Amino acid sequence: MSEHQSLVNVSENTDLGKVEIAPEVIEVITGIAASEVEGLSSMRGNFATGVVERFGGVSHSKGVKVELTEEGILIDLHVVLNFGVSIPEIAQKLQSNIRQSLKNMTGLEIAEINVHVVGIQMDHQDAQNE
């Protein structure tokens, strides 16, 4: 990521200064907003987030990628959903909740929120009972 894309300007320059938000903050807000949606089993992270979790840490940005482009802010979300839920319905709820949370907390408009369903979590307890 280039230097001029490392922060997102939130306000116009005023006498008091300017407000900038790091993309990592957007990732954390996105991760927390996504976890509030019922039907989401987990987020799919990378090797680094797996290591953090093994040592007892929590990675709220797991499965979230934020890209700053000329068109705006693009968010890619990699999720695992529960078995039996409506994938289009949950994806739309994820997009709506994330967009609203980011709007409320940062005032930013998001160009795209792409939801990538990378797996389905089967309910282990129901499978054992059958």
Legacy VTK file of the C-alpha trace (Angstrom):
# vtk DataFile Version 3.0
C-alpha trace
ASCII
DATASET POLYDATA
POINTS 130 float
0.000 0.000 0.000
1.466 3.363 -0.918
2.145 6.116 1.606
-0.747 8.377 0.529
-3.208 5.527 1.041
-2.175 4.651 4.580
-4.855 6.808 6.218
-8.415 7.771 5.344
-9.281 11.469 5.674
-12.522 11.869 7.581
-12.869 15.643 7.719
-11.815 18.654 5.741
-8.820 20.584 7.050
-10.022 23.120 9.578
-8.396 25.463 12.061
-8.319 22.581 14.534
-6.571 20.129 12.214
-7.643 17.024 10.360
-8.941 13.592 11.318
-7.499 10.484 9.692
-8.398 6.834 10.275
-6.043 3.927 9.687
-7.379 1.037 7.556
-6.741 -1.281 10.517
-9.420 0.595 12.474
-11.890 0.019 9.635
-10.965 -3.694 9.700
-11.660 -3.958 13.436
-15.006 -2.124 13.207
-15.969 -4.357 10.257
-15.051 -7.526 12.160
-17.035 -6.550 15.236
-20.068 -5.474 13.171
-19.967 -8.760 11.244
-19.846 -10.831 14.431
-23.149 -9.254 15.528
-25.033 -10.902 12.641
-26.831 -14.120 13.540
-26.058 -16.982 11.187
-22.357 -16.187 10.982
-20.285 -19.062 12.341
-16.796 -17.567 12.057
-14.479 -15.425 10.010
-11.714 -16.998 7.934
-8.321 -15.508 8.724
-4.774 -16.064 7.586
-1.762 -17.699 9.226
-0.919 -14.630 11.335
-4.381 -14.396 12.906
-4.225 -18.121 13.644
-0.974 -17.657 15.555
-2.405 -14.738 17.537
-5.444 -16.818 18.537
-3.280 -19.785 19.576
-1.556 -17.554 22.105
-4.872 -16.433 23.571
-5.268 -13.199 21.626
-8.361 -12.047 19.792
-8.145 -10.743 16.240
-11.222 -8.652 15.473
-9.976 -8.003 11.945
-9.795 -11.715 11.106
-11.204 -12.397 7.647
-11.421 -8.706 6.736
-9.412 -6.969 4.029
-9.702 -3.213 3.483
-8.429 -1.656 0.274
-8.218 2.076 -0.354
-8.690 2.876 -4.035
-9.546 5.887 -6.151
-13.140 4.601 -6.354
-13.387 4.531 -2.548
-13.026 2.025 0.248
-13.421 -1.631 -0.717
-13.991 -4.275 1.949
-13.632 -8.017 1.400
-15.103 -10.259 4.073
-14.316 -14.001 4.219
-16.897 -15.841 6.310
-18.095 -19.280 7.357
-21.875 -19.488 7.803
-23.998 -21.868 9.844
-25.671 -24.737 8.019
-29.295 -24.068 7.060
-29.193 -20.280 6.839
-30.088 -18.325 3.714
-26.742 -17.276 2.254
-28.104 -14.241 0.321
-30.053 -13.058 3.383
-27.073 -13.345 5.768
-24.752 -11.706 3.218
-27.140 -8.769 2.898
-27.422 -8.457 6.693
-23.618 -8.469 6.956
-23.316 -5.730 4.334
-26.032 -3.599 5.947
-24.702 -3.946 9.499
-21.119 -3.218 8.462
-22.120 -0.197 6.344
-24.264 1.231 9.168
-21.612 0.652 11.853
-18.896 2.296 9.771
-21.177 5.221 8.917
-22.085 5.763 12.592
-18.552 5.423 13.962
-16.443 7.049 11.231
-18.768 8.954 8.901
-17.207 7.125 5.946
-19.125 5.956 2.907
-18.005 2.535 1.684
-17.853 1.859 -2.061
-18.156 -1.953 -1.833
-18.570 -4.654 0.783
-17.884 -8.013 -0.853
-18.906 -11.084 1.147
-17.020 -14.278 0.291
-18.634 -17.389 1.795
-15.700 -19.784 2.167
-17.405 -22.496 4.185
-20.446 -23.867 5.971
-20.286 -24.928 9.622
-22.235 -28.097 10.311
-23.812 -28.388 13.760
-21.762 -31.155 15.397
-24.298 -31.774 18.165
-27.155 -32.483 15.722
-24.952 -34.808 13.680
-24.070 -36.838 16.781
-27.715 -37.157 17.825
-28.733 -38.607 14.464
LINES 1 131
130 0 1 2 3 4 5 6 7 8 9 10 11 12 13 14 15 16 17 18 19 20 21 22 23 24 25 26 27 28 29 30 31 32 33 34 35 36 37 38 39 40 41 42 43 44 45 46 47 48 49 50 51 52 53 54 55 56 57 58 59 60 61 62 63 64 65 66 67 68 69 70 71 72 73 74 75 76 77 78 79 80 81 82 83 84 85 86 87 88 89 90 91 92 93 94 95 96 97 98 99 100 101 102 103 104 105 106 107 108 109 110 111 112 113 114 115 116 117 118 119 120 121 122 123 124 125 126 127 128 129
